[in-house]
Amino acid sequence: MLARTFHYAALSLSAEAADAAALDWLGEFLAPAYTAAAAHDVAAAWTVRLAVDPPDYARCTARRRGGEAVAFLLDSGPARLPLHDADGPGLLAHDAELGVCYRLEAAGAGAGGQVLVLAGSDRARVRSALMRPLRELGMDAARQRGGLLLHAAACALHGRAVLIAGPKQAGKTSLLTYLLSVGRQAGEGPGDGAGAALLGNDRVLIEATGAGPRAYGVPTVVSIRRGTLALFPALWQQVQQARFRLHATLAECADATAPPARLWPDGRLGLTAAQYCAACSCGAAAFASAALLLFPRRTGAPGGLRLQRLGRAESLRRIGACRLGATTAEVAAGPADRPDKGVGDGLGDRPEAGIRSALFQALEPGAPAPAPAAAARALSSLPAYDCALGNDAFADAGAAESLLRLLEGEANG
């Protein structure tokens, strides 16, 4: 069994698998947010091991069911998995979509534990099943430290980040691709320092620091809709030429026998962040100082890209609505900005930090995560803009260059 060790949010995580290519893919998917280290450098708090064993998988799925629990926080909402009789200590959950069972054994409050990812076959998508517990444990550790997980894309320029926050289909990935394209046009390629670098495509972790809010990337699948591909035909051309496929490493895609790139049945394209950066000819950043907050919205009308400065109360309301795992009641509550209370923390009047995985709790299992009030307040101090995206918003590079100049100007001003 081969092993890789990763660090995220002060948590050490070990991944084990018999397939070296699966661990290579995992390293590409998690980078650069999850930093890799030699397995002997530090003892891992959690170990996630992938085992392909069809008979054992069949036995687990045949066991008696006993309810369900939230396993993962996805961009589509909380993913609940059915629980089965574990036939021993710990928990057993079944993910029929990925064809795996998760067997969890926690060592005790704050002491870590082990996750066995038991696969019924060795098809490529089991790599996602290995990745998801590692990501969920890292996000849970960040929440336990008071971090704010935001449904947002982000890019960084010279150590400063622009956050693009909003619900699904608001235009986050389109606006992100547009900003990254400026670097491709202005510079010679990744790492030349001329353009913006990818920080995150769908999720960003915000932590309050003495120097202001800091943004960290959270690894996710880069899901690109057909409409976005039509706006940036060069991106799709690069993907086709490189034969990128979500569950393949860059080296596997470069193999002469690799199959062609294909859209998913629903018309979307799925990429790893490494593939997306390669297609956009940009670099990637693990973290940056948050400096600018954009809330995009598609207007569906003629026109370009228009910005409108937001007041702090409205910014807080939108931050609360974009928080990953926020409950319906919390979003409806909005910021506590009544005249008698002043400006609140963007989390409503409830102290909870939103929905939490019931299975993959990195620290103090069962304890509620602290509300990320400090991170929300720090984020609300940033200049924030409503970003209206007309049908011609991405017609030329002028608006992107203006946004990046605004990023630098706000950060320096």
PEJOQUI-V177134 format. One record per residue. N is the residue number from 0. RES is the residue in one letter. SS is DSSP state (alpha for helix, beta for strand, coil for the rest). Layout:
n: <N N>
res: <RES RES>
ss: <SS SS>
This chain:
n: <0 1 2 3 4 5 6 7 8 9 10 11 12 13 14 15 16 17 18 19 20 21 22 23 24 25 26 27 28 29 30 31 32 33 34 35 36 37 38 39 40 41 42 43 44 45 46 47 48 49 50 51 52 53 54 55 56 57 58 59 60 61 62 63 64 65 66 67 68 69 70 71 72 73 74 75 76 77 78 79 80 81 82 83 84 85 86 87 88 89 90 91 92 93 94 95 96 97 98 99 100 101 102 103 104 105 106 107 108 109 110 111 112 113 114 115 116 117 118 119 120 121 122 123 124 125 126 127 128 129 130 131 132 133 134 135 136 137 138 139 140 141 142 143 144 145 146 147 148 149 150 151 152 153 154 155 156 157 158 159 160 161 162 163 164 165 166 167 168 169 170 171 172 173 174 175 176 177 178 179 180 181 182 183 184 185 186 187 188 189 190 191 192 193 194 195 196 197 198 199 200 201 202 203 204 205 206 207 208 209 210 211 212 213 214 215 216 217 218 219 220 221 222 223 224 225 226 227 228 229 230 231 232 233 234 235 236 237 238 239 240 241 242 243 244 245 246 247 248 249 250 251 252 253 254 255 256 257 258 259 260 261 262 263 264 265 266 267 268 269 270 271 272 273 274 275 276 277 278 279 280 281 282 283 284 285 286 287 288 289 290 291 292 293 294 295 296 297 298 299 300 301 302 303 304 305 306 307 308 309 310 311 312 313 314 315 316 317 318 319 320 321 322 323 324 325 326 327 328 329 330 331 332 333 334 335 336 337 338 339 340 341 342 343 344 345 346 347 348 349 350 351 352 353 354 355 356 357 358 359 360 361 362 363 364 365 366 367 368 369 370 371 372 373 374 375 376 377 378 379 380 381 382 383 384 385 386 387 388 389 390 391 392 393 394 395 396 397 398 399 400 401 402 403 404 405 406 407 408 409 410 411 412>
res: <M L A R T F H Y A A L S L S A E A A D A A A L D W L G E F L A P A Y T A A A A H D V A A A W T V R L A V D P P D Y A R C T A R R R G G E A V A F L L D S G P A R L P L H D A D G P G L L A H D A E L G V C Y R L E A A G A G A G G Q V L V L A G S D R A R V R S A L M R P L R E L G M D A A R Q R G G L L L H A A A C A L H G R A V L I A G P K Q A G K T S L L T Y L L S V G R Q A G E G P G D G A G A A L L G N D R V L I E A T G A G P R A Y G V P T V V S I R R G T L A L F P A L W Q Q V Q Q A R F R L H A T L A E C A D A T A P P A R L W P D G R L G L T A A Q Y C A A C S C G A A A F A S A A L L L F P R R T G A P G G L R L Q R L G R A E S L R R I G A C R L G A T T A E V A A G P A D R P D K G V G D G L G D R P E A G I R S A L F Q A L E P G A P A P A P A A A A R A L S S L P A Y D C A L G N D A F A D A G A A E S L L R L L E G E A N G>
ss: <coil beta beta beta beta beta beta beta coil coil beta beta beta beta beta beta beta coil coil alpha alpha alpha alpha alpha alpha alpha alpha alpha alpha alpha coil coil coil coil beta beta beta coil coil coil coil coil coil coil coil beta beta beta beta beta beta beta coil alpha alpha alpha alpha alpha alpha alpha alpha coil coil coil beta beta beta beta beta beta beta beta beta beta coil coil beta beta beta beta beta beta beta beta coil coil coil coil coil coil beta beta beta beta beta coil coil coil coil beta beta beta beta beta beta beta coil coil coil coil coil coil beta beta beta beta beta beta beta coil coil coil coil coil coil alpha alpha alpha alpha alpha alpha alpha alpha alpha alpha alpha alpha alpha alpha alpha alpha alpha alpha alpha coil coil coil beta beta beta beta beta beta beta beta beta beta coil coil beta beta beta beta beta beta coil coil coil coil coil coil alpha alpha alpha alpha alpha alpha alpha alpha alpha alpha alpha alpha alpha alpha alpha coil coil coil coil coil coil coil coil coil coil beta beta beta beta coil coil beta beta beta beta beta beta beta coil coil beta beta beta beta beta beta coil coil coil coil beta beta beta coil alpha alpha alpha alpha alpha alpha coil alpha alpha alpha alpha alpha alpha alpha alpha alpha alpha coil coil coil coil coil coil coil alpha alpha alpha alpha alpha coil coil coil coil coil coil coil coil coil coil coil coil coil coil beta beta beta coil alpha alpha alpha alpha alpha alpha alpha alpha coil coil coil beta coil coil beta beta beta beta beta beta beta beta beta beta beta beta coil coil coil coil coil coil beta beta beta beta beta coil coil alpha alpha alpha alpha alpha alpha alpha alpha alpha alpha coil beta coil coil coil coil alpha alpha alpha alpha alpha alpha coil coil coil coil coil coil coil coil coil coil coil coil coil coil coil coil coil coil coil coil coil coil coil coil coil coil coil coil coil coil coil coil coil coil coil coil coil coil coil alpha alpha alpha alpha alpha alpha alpha alpha coil coil beta beta beta beta beta beta beta coil coil coil coil coil coil coil coil alpha alpha alpha alpha alpha alpha alpha alpha alpha alpha alpha alpha alpha alpha alpha coil>
